[in-house]
């Protein structure tokens, strides 16, 4: 499926700085507010529905034989034109 990137920001941050961004997103989700992302002249505001699909992915990446880069990805996904919920693969736990 084709994809259009509406916003992208990538930079090295401390754990504390990243936690602060994630807390702001969590607070906005909990309060039912839109999430605004801004970096330089780029910005986008998104308003997730009450029950978006939540995807968590842990990956190992890199060239064959040297996959040394690790990542954790958190994704909220929803169809702008559809109020339907999608089913998940089981209860997520984060410790």
C-alpha positions in Angstrom: 0.0 0.0 0.0 1.4 3.4 -0.9 2.3 5.8 1.8 2.7 9.6 2.1 4.9 10.9 4.9 3.2 13.9 6.4 6.0 14.6 9.0 9.4 13.2 9.9 11.9 14.2 12.5 15.0 12.2 13.5 17.6 13.3 16.0 19.7 11.9 18.8 18.0 12.7 22.2 18.6 11.7 25.8 16.3 9.1 27.4 14.8 11.9 29.5 14.0 14.1 26.4 12.4 11.2 24.6 10.3 10.3 27.7 9.1 13.9 27.8 7.9 13.7 24.2 6.2 10.4 24.9 4.5 11.7 28.0 3.1 14.7 26.0 1.7 12.2 23.4 0.3 10.0 26.2 -1.3 13.0 28.0 -2.9 14.2 24.7 -4.3 10.7 24.0 -5.6 10.3 27.5 -7.3 13.8 27.4 -8.8 13.2 23.9 -6.7 16.1 22.4 -5.1 16.3 19.0 -1.4 15.6 18.7 0.6 18.4 17.0 4.1 17.7 15.7 6.5 20.5 14.8 10.1 20.7 13.7 11.4 23.8 12.0 9.0 24.9 9.3 7.3 21.4 9.2 4.2 20.7 11.2 1.2 18.4 11.3 -1.8 18.0 13.7 -3.5 14.6 13.9 -6.6 13.7 15.9 -6.6 9.9 16.7 -10.0 8.4 17.3 -11.0 6.9 20.7 -9.8 3.4 19.7 -7.0 3.5 17.1 -4.9 0.4 16.3 -1.7 0.4 18.4 1.3 -1.4 17.0 4.6 -2.0 18.8 7.5 -3.5 17.0 11.1 -4.4 18.1 13.6 -4.8 15.2 17.2 -5.8 14.6 18.5 -4.1 11.4 21.7 -3.7 9.5 23.7 -5.3 6.6 23.7 -9.1 6.3 26.0 -10.6 8.9 26.2 -7.3 10.9 22.7 -6.5 12.2 23.8 -4.3 15.1 21.1 -1.6 15.0 18.1 -2.1 17.3 14.8 -0.2 17.3 11.5 0.0 19.1 8.6 1.5 17.0 5.3 2.7 18.4 2.6 3.3 15.9 -1.0 4.5 16.1 -3.0 3.7 13.0 -6.6 4.5 11.9 -8.7 5.1 8.8 -9.8 8.7 8.6 -13.0 7.6 6.8 -13.9 4.6 9.0 -15.0 4.6 12.6 -14.6 0.8 12.9 -12.2 -0.8 15.3 -9.8 -3.4 14.2 -9.0 -6.5 16.2 -5.5 -7.0 17.7 -3.3 -10.0 18.2 -3.5 -10.1 22.0 -3.0 -8.0 25.2 0.2 -5.9 25.1 2.4 -5.7 28.2 5.3 -3.2 28.6 7.5 -3.6 31.6 
